[in-house]
Amino acid sequence: MTGWAARALLLLAGALFPLALAPLFWWPLGLLSIAVFVHFLLRTDTARSAFACAWWFSLGKFSVGISWIYVSMHDHGGTPAVLAVLMIGLFAAFLATFPGLWFALRQRFIGQTLAWLTIPVFWFLHEWFRSWFMTGFPWLFAGDAHLSTWISGWAPVFGSYGLSFICVVTVTALYRFWQTRQPALLAVLLLWPAGLLLQQQDWTHKTGELKVSAVQGNIPQDQKWQREWISPTINAYFQQTSQHWDSDLILWPETAMTLLLDQFQPYMDDMAIEAQQTGTTVITGIPYRYPRGHELAGQFHNSVIAFGNGEGIYHKQNLVPFGEYVPLQALIRGLIPFFDLDMSSFLHGPANQPLLKVGKHSAEGEELYLVAPYICYEIAYPQLVSRMAQRADFLITVSNDAWFGDSLGPKQHMALAQMRALETGRYLLRATNTGITALVDNKGRMLSRLPYEQRATLSGNAEMRQGKTPYMIWELWPLYVLSLLIVAAALWLRRSGRIRKAAQTDDIAPVMER
C-alpha cells in the first residue's frame, strides 16, 4: 500500500464501518467497507505495508465508532474540547495497532497464500485479542451489524465472533470469485440461507415466567452525585416502585442509589418488608464499601444487590478504564478533571460469584429462579456473559449511559445486550438511568423499551429459560480449530511453493552451466 490516496480511501472505508452497526444497521455498508480493506490488503507485500493498511482502516473505524466518548470526557468530565478530541484520536490510534499487528503477522508468515480464508481468520483473531487484552474492548465487531440479518441464526452457534468470520469470508470469497471466476467459491453464500433456517431453531426451553419491571429514574448526570439529590433520588425510585408491587422482579439501574450500601441499608430494610409481603424482588445497582475490620476496609465495588423476595450481591468484574478505575493512577490522577471522576476507584469483583436469586409465589408454592447480572460494560463481553448464563434462567443488565448522552454509545450498548440474549437463548431485562431501558427476548428482539430521557417504568412478562446453546457449550473452540487448520494449510502451501520453486531453480542451473 503506497500513497496518500490509498490511505485516505482506507480511512474513509473504516469511517463507514460503524454505520453498519447500531443504531442505523446499514449492514451492506459494512461489507463494502471490509471489501475496500481486503482490496488494499491483497496488494501488500511486506509486514510493514500490511500493518499500515490495517492501521489506517481501523483508525477510521474507531475514530467514528468511539466518538461518543467525547460526551463523557467533555460534557461530564470537564476536559477541554480540543484535548478531548485529541485524546479520542490517540485512543483510536492505539486500538488500531491491534489489527495492524495481527495482519502484519499474517503477511510476515503466510503472505497472500490462501488469502480468502486467512484474512477472515486473522480478523477473528484480532477481535478475540482485543476482547481481553488489557481488560479488553469488545466493541465494534463486524458480526454485531447482523443482529437482524439472515446470518444472525449462527449467533447461538458461534457467537458474534462467528458472525464476523462469516461476514469477512463472504467478502473475500466474492472478491476471489471476481478475480478467478471459480464457481465453487460461491458456496460460501450458502451460509446466509443456512442462518435463516437456524433462526427457526429454539436452543433453550421455557421453564417459567416472571412479571418484570425496570425503573428509569432519569436523574440528571451532572446533579446525580450531589448531596442535595440523595433524597429526591430515593423518593423517585421508591415512588415508581410502589406502583409495581404486582411485579415479581423490579430492576433499578447501575448506581441508582448514590449512597453506599451500608448507608442505604435502613431504607432498603424498610422497602424489603413491603417487597416480601407482595412477593417482589428488587434489584438495584449500588456502590459497596468494605466495612471496618476487613482487610479491604474503605475500598469499593460497583455492585448490584437483590432484596425482598430474593437475595444475593454481585460485584462487577470487568471495570471501565478511567471511568471505574484509573490505570497508573499514582502518575496521572489530577492531570485533568476526567481522571478524577466521581466513583472512579472501584475494585475488580472476583470470578465465579453466585448468581442472584429471585423468588415467585405461585399456586404450586414458592418457585426460585437464578438471575445472571451484568453491570454496564460487562454485557459487551460474549464469553463472560456465556459463562455466567450457564446456570441462569434469566439475564439482567444495569447501566448508566447518561455519561454518553444521546450519542452512538448507548445505542451500540443496547445492541450488544441484544446479541448476548441471542447467543445464550435467554430473555434479558435492561435498566438504565436515562435510556435505553428495554426487555429483550431469547431471539435478541427488543419487545418493549422506554423513551429516552424520560422518568418511566417498563413492565412486561419475561420467560425463564434453561438449556444451552451450542455457543455456550463449545465457546470459541470451533473457531480456534478452524483457524488453526486454515493457518496450517496456508503455511504448508507456502512452504510447498517455495520447495517447488527451489527445485525448479536447481533443474535449470545445470542447463545454464552447459
C-alpha positions as CSV (number, residue, x, y, z in Angstrom):
1,M,0.0,0.0,0.0
2,T,1.5,3.3,-1.1
3,G,0.4,6.9,-1.5
4,W,-1.9,9.2,0.5
5,A,-4.8,8.4,-1.8
6,A,-4.8,4.8,-0.7
7,R,-4.6,5.9,3.0
8,A,-7.4,8.3,2.5
9,L,-9.6,5.6,0.9
10,L,-8.8,3.2,3.8
11,L,-9.6,5.9,6.4
12,L,-12.9,6.6,4.6
13,A,-13.8,2.9,4.4
14,G,-13.1,2.5,8.1
15,A,-15.2,5.5,8.9
16,L,-18.1,4.0,7.1
17,F,-17.9,0.7,9.1
18,P,-19.7,2.0,12.2
19,L,-22.7,2.9,10.1
20,A,-23.3,-0.8,9.7
21,L,-23.8,-1.1,13.4
22,A,-26.5,0.3,15.8
23,P,-28.5,2.4,15.5
24,L,-28.5,2.5,11.7
25,F,-27.7,-1.1,10.9
26,W,-26.8,-0.3,7.3
27,W,-25.0,-3.7,7.1
28,P,-24.3,-3.6,3.4
29,L,-22.0,-0.6,4.1
30,G,-20.1,-2.8,6.5
31,L,-19.5,-5.4,3.8
32,L,-18.4,-2.7,1.3
33,S,-16.1,-1.2,4.0
34,I,-14.5,-4.6,4.5
35,A,-14.2,-5.1,0.7
36,V,-12.1,-1.9,0.4
37,F,-9.9,-3.1,3.2
38,V,-9.5,-6.5,1.5
39,H,-8.7,-4.9,-1.8
40,F,-5.8,-2.9,-0.4
41,L,-4.6,-5.7,1.9
42,L,-4.2,-8.1,-1.0
43,R,-1.8,-5.6,-2.6
44,T,0.6,-5.5,0.4
45,D,3.8,-7.5,0.1
46,T,5.5,-6.7,3.4
47,A,4.6,-6.9,7.1
48,R,5.1,-3.1,7.3
49,S,2.6,-2.3,4.5
50,A,0.1,-4.8,5.9
51,F,0.3,-3.1,9.3
52,A,-0.2,0.3,7.6
53,C,-3.2,-0.9,5.6
54,A,-5.0,-2.4,8.7
55,W,-4.0,0.6,10.9
56,W,-5.4,3.3,8.6
57,F,-8.6,1.4,8.1
58,S,-9.0,0.8,11.8
59,L,-8.2,4.4,12.6
60,G,-11.2,5.5,10.6
61,K,-13.4,2.8,12.2
62,F,-12.5,3.6,15.8
63,S,-12.4,7.4,15.3
64,V,-16.1,7.3,14.3
65,G,-17.2,4.3,16.3
66,I,-16.0,5.5,19.7
67,S,-16.7,9.2,19.1
68,W,-19.4,9.0,21.8
69,I,-16.6,9.0,24.5
70,Y,-16.4,12.8,23.8
71,V,-19.6,13.4,25.7
72,S,-18.3,11.8,29.0
73,M,-14.9,13.5,28.6
74,H,-16.1,17.0,27.7
75,D,-19.7,17.4,29.0
76,H,-19.3,15.4,32.2
77,G,-15.5,15.1,32.7
78,G,-14.6,18.8,32.2
79,T,-12.0,18.1,29.6
80,P,-11.4,21.0,27.1
81,A,-13.0,20.2,23.7
82,V,-9.7,20.2,21.8
83,L,-8.0,18.0,24.3
84,A,-11.0,15.6,24.4
85,V,-10.9,15.2,20.6
86,L,-7.1,14.7,20.7
87,M,-7.4,12.0,23.4
88,I,-10.1,10.2,21.4
89,G,-7.9,10.3,18.4
90,L,-5.0,8.9,20.4
91,F,-7.2,6.1,21.8
92,A,-8.4,5.3,18.3
93,A,-4.8,5.2,17.0
94,F,-3.9,2.9,19.9
95,L,-6.8,0.5,19.2
96,A,-5.9,0.4,15.6
97,T,-2.5,-1.1,16.4
98,F,-4.1,-4.4,17.4
99,P,-5.5,-5.3,13.9
100,G,-2.3,-3.7,12.5
101,L,-0.1,-6.2,14.4
102,W,-2.2,-9.2,13.6
103,F,-2.3,-8.5,9.9
104,A,1.4,-7.7,9.9
105,L,1.9,-11.2,11.4
106,R,-0.2,-12.7,8.7
107,Q,1.8,-11.1,6.0
108,R,5.1,-12.0,7.6
109,F,4.4,-15.7,8.0
110,I,1.7,-16.5,5.4
111,G,1.8,-13.7,2.9
112,Q,-1.1,-13.9,0.4
113,T,-1.3,-17.7,0.4
114,L,-4.9,-18.9,0.7
115,A,-5.7,-15.2,1.4
116,W,-9.5,-15.6,1.0
117,L,-9.5,-17.8,4.1
118,T,-6.6,-16.4,6.1
119,I,-8.0,-12.8,6.1
120,P,-11.2,-13.9,7.9
121,V,-9.1,-16.0,10.4
122,F,-6.9,-13.0,11.3
123,W,-10.0,-10.7,11.5
124,F,-11.4,-13.1,14.1
125,L,-8.1,-13.3,15.9
126,H,-7.7,-9.6,16.2
127,E,-11.3,-9.2,17.5
128,W,-10.7,-12.0,20.0
129,F,-7.4,-10.5,21.2
130,R,-9.0,-7.1,21.6
131,S,-11.8,-8.6,23.7
132,W,-9.4,-9.5,26.6
133,F,-6.0,-7.7,26.2
134,M,-5.6,-5.0,28.9
135,T,-9.1,-5.8,30.3
136,G,-10.5,-5.8,26.7
137,F,-12.5,-3.6,24.5
138,P,-15.1,-5.9,22.8
139,W,-16.7,-3.2,20.8
140,L,-17.4,-2.6,17.0
141,F,-17.2,-6.3,16.0
142,A,-18.2,-6.9,12.4
143,G,-20.8,-9.5,13.4
144,D,-22.6,-7.0,15.6
145,A,-24.0,-5.4,12.4
146,H,-26.0,-8.6,11.8
147,L,-28.3,-8.8,14.7
148,S,-31.3,-9.0,12.4
149,T,-30.0,-10.3,9.1
150,W,-30.1,-14.0,8.0
151,I,-26.8,-14.9,9.5
152,S,-28.0,-14.0,13.0
153,G,-29.1,-17.6,13.1
154,W,-25.5,-18.5,13.5
155,A,-25.1,-16.4,16.7
156,P,-26.2,-19.1,19.1
157,V,-23.8,-21.5,17.4
158,F,-20.6,-19.5,17.0
159,G,-21.4,-16.2,18.8
160,S,-20.8,-12.7,17.4
161,Y,-17.2,-13.8,16.6
162,G,-18.6,-16.4,14.2
163,L,-20.8,-13.8,12.5
164,S,-17.7,-11.6,12.0
165,F,-15.9,-14.6,10.3
166,I,-18.9,-15.2,8.1
167,C,-19.1,-11.5,7.1
168,V,-15.4,-11.4,6.1
169,V,-15.3,-14.7,4.4
170,T,-18.3,-13.7,2.3
171,V,-16.4,-10.6,1.1
172,T,-13.1,-12.5,0.5
173,A,-14.8,-15.3,-1.4
174,L,-16.7,-12.9,-3.6
175,Y,-13.6,-10.9,-4.2
176,R,-11.7,-14.1,-5.1
177,F,-14.6,-15.2,-7.4
178,W,-14.4,-11.8,-9.2
179,Q,-10.7,-12.5,-9.8
180,T,-10.8,-16.1,-10.8
181,R,-14.4,-16.9,-11.8
182,Q,-14.3,-20.2,-9.8
183,P,-17.9,-21.1,-9.1
184,A,-17.0,-23.2,-6.1
185,L,-16.3,-20.0,-4.1
186,L,-19.9,-19.1,-4.3
187,A,-20.7,-22.0,-1.9
188,V,-19.8,-19.6,0.9
189,L,-23.0,-17.7,0.2
190,L,-25.0,-20.8,1.4
191,L,-24.0,-19.7,5.0
192,W,-26.7,-16.9,4.7
193,P,-29.8,-19.0,3.9
194,A,-28.5,-21.6,6.4
195,G,-28.5,-18.9,9.0
196,L,-32.1,-18.1,8.1
197,L,-33.0,-21.8,8.7
198,L,-31.2,-21.8,12.1
199,Q,-33.3,-18.8,13.2
200,Q,-36.2,-21.2,13.5
201,Q,-34.3,-23.4,16.0
202,D,-35.1,-23.0,19.7
203,W,-31.9,-23.9,21.6
204,T,-33.4,-23.4,25.0
205,H,-36.8,-24.2,26.6
206,K,-39.2,-22.3,28.8
207,T,-39.3,-23.2,32.5
208,G,-41.4,-20.4,33.9
209,E,-42.4,-16.8,33.7
210,L,-41.9,-13.6,35.7
211,K,-43.6,-10.3,35.5
212,V,-40.8,-7.8,35.4
213,S,-40.4,-4.1,35.7
214,A,-37.4,-1.8,35.1
215,V,-37.4,1.7,36.6
216,Q,-35.8,4.5,34.6
217,G,-35.2,7.3,37.1
218,N,-33.8,9.9,34.6
219,I,-31.7,11.6,37.3
220,P,-29.5,14.4,35.6
221,Q,-26.0,13.1,35.5
222,D,-24.4,16.5,36.4
223,Q,-26.5,16.5,39.6
224,K,-26.8,12.9,40.5
225,W,-23.9,12.7,42.9
226,Q,-24.7,16.0,44.6
227,R,-25.7,15.6,48.3
228,E,-28.9,17.5,47.9
229,W,-30.1,15.0,45.2
230,I,-29.8,12.0,47.6
231,S,-33.4,12.3,49.0
232,P,-35.1,13.2,45.7
233,T,-33.4,10.2,44.0
234,I,-34.5,7.8,46.7
235,N,-38.1,9.2,46.7
236,A,-38.2,9.0,42.9
237,Y,-37.3,5.3,42.8
238,F,-39.4,4.4,45.8
239,Q,-42.5,6.1,44.3
240,Q,-42.2,4.4,40.9
241,T,-41.5,1.1,42.6
242,S,-44.6,1.3,44.8
243,Q,-46.8,1.4,41.7
244,H,-45.5,-2.0,40.6
245,W,-45.7,-4.3,43.6
246,D,-47.6,-6.7,41.3
247,S,-44.3,-7.5,39.6
248,D,-42.2,-10.4,40.6
249,L,-39.0,-8.5,39.8
250,I,-38.3,-4.8,39.8
251,L,-34.9,-3.7,38.4
252,W,-33.2,-0.4,39.1
253,P,-30.2,0.9,37.1
254,E,-26.5,0.9,37.8
255,T,-25.6,3.0,40.9
256,A,-29.3,4.0,41.1
257,M,-28.7,4.9,44.7
258,T,-25.9,7.4,45.2
259,L,-25.4,6.2,48.8
260,L,-23.1,3.4,49.7
261,L,-24.8,0.1,50.6
262,D,-24.2,0.5,54.3
263,Q,-25.7,4.0,54.2
264,F,-28.7,2.8,52.2
265,Q,-29.3,-0.2,54.4
266,P,-32.1,1.4,56.6
267,Y,-34.1,2.5,53.6
268,M,-33.5,-0.9,51.9
269,D,-34.7,-2.8,55.1
270,D,-38.0,-0.8,55.1
271,M,-38.6,-1.5,51.4
272,A,-37.7,-5.1,51.8
273,I,-40.5,-5.7,54.3
274,E,-43.1,-4.5,51.8
275,A,-41.4,-6.4,48.9
276,Q,-41.6,-9.6,50.9
277,Q,-45.3,-9.1,51.6
278,T,-46.0,-8.7,47.9
279,G,-43.6,-11.4,46.8
280,T,-41.4,-9.0,44.9
281,T,-37.7,-9.0,44.4
282,V,-36.0,-5.6,44.0
283,I,-32.5,-5.5,42.4
284,T,-30.6,-2.2,42.4
285,G,-27.1,-1.1,41.4
286,I,-25.3,0.5,44.4
287,P,-21.7,1.1,45.4
288,Y,-20.5,-1.4,48.1
289,R,-17.9,-0.4,50.7
290,Y,-15.9,-2.9,52.8
291,P,-16.6,-2.4,56.5
292,R,-14.1,-1.6,59.2
293,G,-12.0,-4.5,60.3
294,H,-12.0,-6.1,56.8
295,E,-8.6,-6.3,55.1
296,L,-10.1,-4.2,52.3
297,A,-11.8,-1.7,54.6
298,G,-12.7,1.5,52.9
299,Q,-12.4,0.1,49.4
300,F,-15.3,0.0,46.9
301,H,-17.1,-2.3,44.4
302,N,-19.6,-1.3,41.7
303,S,-22.3,-3.8,42.7
304,V,-25.9,-4.9,42.4
305,I,-27.9,-6.3,45.3
306,A,-31.2,-8.3,45.4
307,F,-33.6,-7.9,48.4
308,G,-37.2,-8.5,49.3
309,N,-38.3,-11.9,47.9
310,G,-34.9,-12.6,46.6
311,E,-31.3,-12.3,47.6
312,G,-27.7,-12.1,46.5
313,I,-25.0,-9.5,45.8
314,Y,-22.7,-9.2,42.8
315,H,-19.5,-7.2,42.4
316,K,-18.6,-6.0,38.9
317,Q,-15.7,-8.0,37.4
318,N,-14.8,-6.1,34.2
319,L,-14.3,-2.4,35.0
320,V,-14.1,0.5,32.6
321,P,-10.6,2.0,32.4
322,F,-10.7,5.7,33.5
323,G,-14.4,5.5,34.3
324,E,-14.3,3.0,37.2
325,Y,-10.6,2.7,37.8
326,V,-7.6,4.7,36.7
327,P,-4.6,2.8,35.3
328,L,-1.3,4.1,36.7
329,Q,-3.4,6.4,38.9
330,A,-0.5,7.4,41.1
331,L,1.0,9.1,38.0
332,I,-2.0,10.6,36.2
333,R,-4.6,11.5,38.8
334,G,-5.1,15.2,38.9
335,L,-3.7,15.9,35.5
336,I,-7.1,16.7,34.0
337,P,-10.6,16.5,35.6
338,F,-11.5,13.4,33.6
339,F,-9.1,11.4,35.6
340,D,-10.9,12.3,38.8
341,L,-14.5,11.5,38.0
342,D,-16.9,10.5,40.8
343,M,-16.6,6.8,41.8
344,S,-13.6,6.0,39.7
345,S,-11.7,3.9,42.3
346,F,-13.6,0.6,42.2
347,L,-12.0,-2.8,42.8
348,H,-12.5,-5.7,40.3
349,G,-15.0,-8.3,41.6
350,P,-13.9,-11.9,41.9
351,A,-14.7,-14.5,39.2
352,N,-17.3,-17.3,39.7
353,Q,-19.6,-15.3,42.0
354,P,-23.0,-16.8,42.9
355,L,-26.0,-15.8,40.8
356,L,-28.8,-13.7,42.2
357,K,-31.9,-15.5,43.4
358,V,-35.5,-14.3,42.6
359,G,-38.5,-16.0,44.2
360,K,-42.0,-16.2,42.9
361,H,-45.2,-17.1,44.8
362,S,-47.4,-19.5,42.8
363,A,-50.2,-22.0,43.3
364,E,-47.6,-24.8,43.4
365,G,-45.7,-23.0,46.1
366,E,-42.5,-20.9,46.0
367,E,-40.5,-21.0,42.8
368,L,-36.9,-19.9,42.7
369,Y,-35.1,-18.6,39.6
370,L,-31.4,-17.8,39.1
371,V,-30.5,-14.5,37.5
372,A,-27.2,-13.6,35.9
373,P,-26.4,-9.9,36.4
374,Y,-24.1,-7.8,34.3
375,I,-23.1,-4.2,35.1
376,C,-22.8,-1.8,32.2
377,Y,-19.8,-2.6,30.1
378,E,-19.8,-6.3,31.1
379,I,-22.6,-7.1,28.8
380,A,-20.2,-6.4,25.9
381,Y,-18.1,-9.5,26.8
382,P,-19.5,-12.5,24.9
383,Q,-17.5,-15.1,26.8
384,L,-18.2,-13.6,30.2
385,V,-21.9,-13.5,29.5
386,S,-22.0,-17.0,28.2
387,R,-20.2,-18.5,31.2
388,M,-22.4,-16.7,33.7
389,A,-25.5,-17.7,31.8
390,Q,-24.8,-21.4,32.0
391,R,-27.0,-21.9,35.1
392,A,-29.2,-18.8,34.8
393,D,-32.9,-18.7,33.9
394,F,-32.8,-15.0,33.0
395,L,-30.3,-12.2,32.3
396,I,-30.3,-8.7,33.7
397,T,-28.0,-5.8,32.9
398,V,-27.9,-2.4,34.5
399,S,-26.2,0.7,33.2
400,N,-25.8,4.5,33.5
401,D,-25.4,5.5,29.9
402,A,-26.3,9.1,30.9
403,W,-22.5,9.6,30.7
404,F,-22.8,9.5,26.9
405,G,-25.9,11.4,26.3
406,D,-28.0,10.7,23.2
407,S,-24.9,9.6,21.2
408,L,-24.0,6.4,19.3
409,G,-22.7,4.8,22.6
410,P,-26.0,3.9,24.3
411,K,-27.4,2.5,21.0
412,Q,-24.4,0.4,20.4
413,H,-24.5,-0.8,24.0
414,M,-28.2,-1.8,23.7
415,A,-27.5,-3.8,20.6
416,L,-24.7,-5.7,22.3
417,A,-27.1,-6.6,25.1
418,Q,-29.5,-8.0,22.4
419,M,-26.7,-10.0,20.9
420,R,-25.9,-11.6,24.2
421,A,-29.6,-12.6,24.6
422,L,-29.5,-14.2,21.2
423,E,-26.2,-16.0,21.8
424,T,-27.4,-17.5,25.1
425,G,-31.1,-18.1,24.3
426,R,-32.2,-16.1,27.3
427,Y,-34.6,-13.2,28.0
428,L,-32.8,-10.1,29.1
429,L,-34.1,-7.1,31.1
430,R,-32.0,-3.8,30.9
431,A,-32.4,-0.9,33.2
432,T,-30.6,2.4,32.7
433,N,-30.8,5.9,34.3
434,T,-31.8,7.8,31.1
435,G,-32.1,5.1,28.4
436,I,-32.2,2.7,26.8
437,T,-34.3,0.6,29.2
438,A,-35.8,-2.4,27.4
439,L,-37.0,-6.0,27.6
440,V,-35.4,-8.4,25.0
441,D,-36.5,-12.0,24.2
442,N,-34.4,-15.1,23.6
443,K,-34.0,-14.3,19.9
444,G,-32.5,-10.9,20.6
445,R,-35.6,-9.0,19.7
446,M,-36.5,-5.9,21.6
447,L,-40.0,-6.5,22.9
448,S,-40.5,-3.1,24.5
449,R,-38.5,-0.1,25.5
450,L,-38.9,3.3,27.3
451,P,-38.4,6.7,25.6
452,Y,-35.0,8.2,26.1
453,E,-34.5,10.8,28.9
454,Q,-37.9,10.3,30.5
455,R,-38.8,9.1,34.0
456,A,-40.9,6.0,33.5
457,T,-41.2,2.3,34.3
458,L,-41.2,-0.5,31.8
459,S,-43.2,-3.7,32.6
460,G,-43.7,-7.0,30.8
461,N,-43.6,-10.8,31.0
462,A,-40.2,-12.5,30.7
463,E,-39.8,-16.2,30.1
464,M,-37.4,-18.1,32.3
465,R,-35.4,-20.5,30.1
466,Q,-33.0,-23.3,30.6
467,G,-30.7,-25.2,28.3
468,K,-27.5,-24.4,26.5
469,T,-26.9,-23.0,23.0
470,P,-24.1,-24.6,21.0
471,Y,-22.0,-21.4,21.6
472,M,-22.4,-21.9,25.4
473,I,-21.2,-25.5,25.1
474,W,-18.4,-25.1,22.6
475,E,-17.5,-21.4,23.3
476,L,-14.8,-20.5,20.8
477,W,-13.2,-23.9,20.2
478,P,-14.8,-24.5,16.8
479,L,-13.3,-21.1,15.6
480,Y,-9.9,-21.9,17.2
481,V,-9.7,-25.3,15.5
482,L,-10.9,-23.9,12.1
483,S,-8.4,-21.1,12.4
484,L,-5.6,-23.5,13.2
485,L,-6.4,-25.7,10.3
486,I,-6.6,-22.8,7.8
487,V,-3.3,-21.3,9.1
488,A,-1.6,-24.7,9.0
489,A,-2.8,-25.3,5.4
490,A,-1.6,-21.9,4.3
491,L,1.8,-22.4,5.9
492,W,2.1,-25.9,4.2
493,L,1.1,-24.5,0.8
494,R,3.5,-21.6,1.2
495,R,6.4,-23.9,2.1
496,S,5.5,-26.3,-0.7
497,G,5.5,-23.5,-3.1
498,R,9.0,-22.4,-2.0
499,I,10.2,-26.0,-2.3
500,R,8.9,-26.4,-5.8
501,K,10.4,-23.0,-6.8
502,A,13.7,-24.1,-5.4
503,A,13.6,-27.4,-7.2
504,Q,12.8,-25.7,-10.5
505,T,15.8,-23.4,-9.9
506,D,18.0,-26.5,-9.3
507,D,16.8,-28.1,-12.5
508,I,17.6,-25.0,-14.6
509,A,21.0,-24.5,-13.1
510,P,22.8,-27.5,-14.9
511,V,21.3,-26.4,-18.2
512,M,22.6,-22.9,-17.8
513,E,26.1,-24.3,-16.9
514,R,26.1,-26.3,-20.1
